[in-house]
Amino acid sequence: MAKKYSINWEDEVPVSFEVDGVKYDSLEDVTNPKDRRKLEAMLDTSEFDQSFDEFDKNFDKQFAEMKGESKTMENIILWIFSGVAVLMLLIAGISSFLNLQKISKEESADGMVVDVVKHRQYIDEQDDVYDDYYFPVVRFTASDGKTRELEMSEGSSSQEYEAGNEVTVLYDPEHPLDARIKSVGSSGLMWILPGITGILGICFGGAVLLVRKFLFAETT
């Protein structure tokens, strides 16, 4: 008939051992070597199980803490992305409003290109790498009757205008020196800033909405 072995524990510490109902206070008290080895094997297994359980509990605790920290970081990143989206859309809105306001105030006048100024922009001065940009100088008469001659702020890498070309000038009557040549290029330049910031704002905002929807779907 097989013997019955047991270990009595208090606060995860072995306090006594039993073999077929005979109680021993320590392993040294067990006279039968076979019984003692059996109890030692049981003790080693129990200690391993307890160590594994403790490791498992600690791992679960640390994983929960890491998950909480990760969630906090995700929320911070989402708030940052949301702030960037709002800022980009705000810049796009303000710049669009200013452009529309400027266009509504502009008046047109006939003008003539009297010169083309070349400005050299160095990309690498050491290796003498540069690009040349050409800026037309235009003469026009504003509504106040004064004739003005100014270099336009819109330049190009190729010479699009030559002296003698007739052009239409758009200018602010309150500030006639704030002028531009009426063209697709000059109009397009006005909308680069609101266009880029608007697209970025939509992209950041869309990313935030998608991530929040994905996280919400995961939590539910």
C-alpha positions in Angstrom: 0.0 0.0 0.0 1.4 3.4 -1.0 2.5 5.8 1.7 0.8 9.1 2.2 3.1 12.2 2.4 2.1 15.7 3.2 3.7 19.0 4.1 2.1 21.5 6.4 2.6 25.2 5.6 2.2 28.5 7.5 2.8 31.8 5.7 4.4 29.9 2.8 6.9 28.3 5.2 7.0 24.5 5.9 6.3 23.9 9.6 5.9 20.1 9.7 5.9 16.9 7.6 3.7 13.8 7.7 4.3 10.2 6.6 1.2 8.0 6.9 -0.1 10.3 9.6 3.2 10.4 11.6 4.1 14.0 12.1 7.7 15.3 12.0 8.8 18.8 12.9 11.7 18.8 10.4 13.1 16.6 7.6 16.0 15.6 9.9 13.5 13.9 12.1 12.4 11.6 9.3 14.3 8.4 10.0 13.5 6.6 6.7 15.9 7.9 4.0 13.3 7.0 1.3 10.6 9.0 3.0 13.0 11.9 3.6 13.9 12.0 -0.1 10.2 11.9 -1.1 9.4 14.8 1.2 12.5 16.7 -0.1 11.3 16.3 -3.6 7.8 17.4 -2.6 9.3 20.4 -0.9 11.4 21.4 -3.9 8.3 21.1 -6.1 6.2 23.2 -3.8 8.8 25.9 -3.5 9.1 26.0 -7.3 5.4 26.3 -7.7 5.3 29.1 -5.1 8.1 30.9 -6.8 6.4 30.5 -10.2 3.1 31.8 -8.7 4.9 34.8 -7.3 6.7 35.4 -10.5 3.4 35.2 -12.4 1.7 37.7 -10.0 4.6 40.1 -10.3 4.6 39.8 -14.1 0.8 40.5 -14.2 1.3 43.5 -11.9 4.2 44.9 -14.0 2.3 44.2 -17.2 -0.8 46.1 -15.9 1.4 49.0 -14.9 3.1 49.0 -18.3 -0.2 48.9 -20.0 -1.4 51.8 -17.9 1.7 53.8 -18.7 1.3 52.9 -22.4 -2.3 54.1 -22.3 -1.2 57.4 -20.7 1.4 57.9 -23.4 -1.1 57.1 -26.1 -3.4 59.8 -24.7 -0.6 62.3 -24.5 0.4 61.6 -28.2 -3.2 61.9 -29.3 -3.6 65.3 -27.5 -0.4 66.5 -29.2 -1.7 65.4 -32.6 -5.0 67.0 -31.8 -3.2 70.3 -30.9 -1.2 70.2 -34.1 -4.3 69.5 -36.2 -6.1 72.5 -34.6 -3.1 74.7 -35.0 -2.6 73.8 -38.7 -6.3 74.3 -39.4 -6.2 77.6 -37.6 -3.3 78.8 -39.7 -5.0 77.7 -42.8 -8.2 79.5 -41.9 -6.5 82.8 -40.9 -4.2 82.8 -44.0 -7.2 82.0 -46.3 -9.2 84.9 -44.7 -6.3 87.3 -45.2 -5.8 86.2 -48.8 -9.5 86.7 -49.5 -9.4 90.1 -47.8 -6.4 91.1 -49.9 -8.0 89.9 -53.2 -11.2 91.8 -52.4 -9.2 95.1 -52.0 -7.0 94.7 -55.0 -7.3 97.0 -58.0 -5.8 96.4 -61.4 -3.7 98.6 -63.6 -1.8 98.3 -66.9 1.9 97.9 -66.4 5.0 97.3 -68.4 8.1 95.3 -67.6 11.1 97.7 -67.8 13.8 95.4 -66.5 14.5 91.8 -65.3 16.8 91.5 -62.3 18.7 88.3 -61.7 19.4 87.2 -58.2 21.8 84.4 -57.5 21.1 82.0 -54.7 23.9 79.8 -53.6 23.2 76.2 -52.7 26.8 75.4 -51.9 29.2 78.3 -51.9 32.3 76.1 -51.5 31.5 74.1 -54.6 30.1 77.1 -56.4 26.6 75.5 -56.8 23.9 78.0 -57.2 20.5 78.8 -58.9 19.6 82.0 -60.7 16.2 83.6 -60.1 14.7 86.3 -62.3 12.5 89.0 -60.9 10.6 91.4 -63.3 10.7 95.2 -62.6 7.3 96.7 -63.5 6.2 100.3 -64.1 2.5 101.1 -63.6 0.3 104.0 -62.7 -2.0 103.6 -59.6 -5.4 105.1 -59.1 -3.8 108.0 -57.2 -2.2 109.1 -60.5 1.3 108.4 -59.4 3.6 106.2 -61.5 5.5 103.6 -59.6 8.3 101.2 -60.6 9.1 98.2 -58.4 10.7 94.8 -58.5 8.1 92.1 -58.0 8.5 89.6 -55.2 7.6 86.6 -57.4 10.7 85.3 -59.1 11.3 82.2 -61.3 14.2 80.0 -62.2 13.6 80.7 -65.9 13.2 84.2 -67.4 9.4 84.4 -68.0 9.4 88.2 -68.7 11.4 90.5 -70.8 11.7 94.3 -70.9 8.8 95.7 -72.9 6.3 93.0 -71.9 2.9 94.4 -71.1 1.3 93.0 -67.9 -1.7 93.5 -65.6 -0.7 94.6 -62.2 -2.8 93.9 -59.1 -2.2 96.2 -56.2 -3.5 97.4 -52.8 -4.8 101.0 -53.4 -3.9 101.9 -49.8 -0.4 100.4 -50.2 0.4 100.6 -53.9 3.9 99.1 -53.4 2.1 95.9 -52.3 1.6 94.7 -55.9 1.9 91.6 -58.0 1.6 90.6 -61.6 -1.8 89.0 -62.4 -0.9 85.4 -63.3 -1.7 81.8 -62.3 1.7 81.6 -60.6 1.2 84.7 -58.4 -2.3 83.5 -57.4 -1.0 80.0 -56.7 1.7 81.3 -54.4 -0.9 83.0 -52.3 -2.5 79.7 -51.5 0.5 77.5 -50.8 0.5 78.2 -47.0 -3.2 77.7 -46.4 -3.2 74.7 -48.7 -0.3 72.9 -47.0 -1.4 73.7 -43.5 -5.0 72.7 -44.3 -3.9 69.4 -45.7 -1.7 68.7 -42.6 -4.5 69.7 -40.3 -6.9 67.3 -42.0 -4.3 64.5 -42.0 -3.5 65.0 -38.3 -7.2 65.3 -37.3 -8.1 62.2 -39.4 -5.3 60.2 -37.8 -6.5 61.2 -34.3 -10.1 60.2 -35.1 -9.0 56.8 -36.6 -6.8 56.0 -33.6 -9.5 57.0 -31.1 -12.0 54.9 -33.0 -9.6 51.9 -33.0 -8.8 52.2 -29.3 -12.5 52.6 -28.5 -13.2 49.4 -30.5 -10.5 47.6 -28.6 -11.7 48.6 -25.1 -15.2 47.6 -25.9 
